[in-house]
Amino acid sequence: MTDHLSGRRTSLGSVCRAFTVAALFALLAGPASAQMTLAGSTPEDGAALDAPVRTVRVWFDTAPSVEGSTLEIAGPGNRAKIEGLHTMGENDLMGRVTGPMPNGEWTMTWTVVGTDGEKQTGTVTFTVQRPPR
């Protein structure tokens, strides 16, 4: 009977050591990177607009940090710019579009910095096609 108890203690000791080692690895690995997910945008991805936009906005599942984040726009002539990047406090980034925005395909590129310092980048594309006069 003594051998049976001794075996149980050894098994319990092995389980405790394995748990301790696993916990130690989890602590040493540090916090997991929190991937931010794009929740929406204005204009929407794939939108066909009949006039240029004057503001752009992107929403995420968590609040991005304005510092270090960017919104850029590129399209025909590449003269439109996004200025005044800010948040409205709704897990978003927003800016005003300045400069000419001729007809054609436009790409808004966003780079956000999460609370963990990780940067992520994505794009939203849309077209501007004014109706003929």
Residue, then its C-alpha position, 0 to 999 in steps of 0.5 A: m500500500t505504501d508503494h501505491l501512495s508513493g506512486r500517486r505522490t510522484s504523479l501529482g508532483s509531475v503534474c505540478r511541475a508540468f503546470t509550473v513550467a507551462a505557467l512560466f512559459a506563458l509569463l515569459a512569452g508576454p502579452a499577446s498582440a491584439q490585432m485590431t479589426l476594421a469595423g467600417s469606413t466612410p466611404e465604404d470599401g468598394a463605394a462608387l461616389d458621384a462627388p469627391v469626399r471632404t472627410v474620411r473615417v475608419w472604425f475599428d473593434t478597439a480604439p486606435s492611438v492617434e499618435g503614430s497612426t496615419l490615414e493617406i489617400a492616393g488617386p489620379g494626380n495624387r494631389a488630395k491629402i488627408e489632414g487633421l487626423h483625430t478621433m471622435g472617441e468611437n474607436d475611430l480615426m477621422g480626417r478632412v480631405t484637402g486638394p483636388m479629387p478628380n474622377g477615378e479610383w482612390t485608395m485610402t491606406w490606414t495604419v493604426v497603432g493599438t494599445d499594445g504598440e503593434k502597427q497594422t495597415g489596410t486599405v479602403t478603395f472607392t471610385v469618384q465619378r461625377p455625372p456629366r453636366 
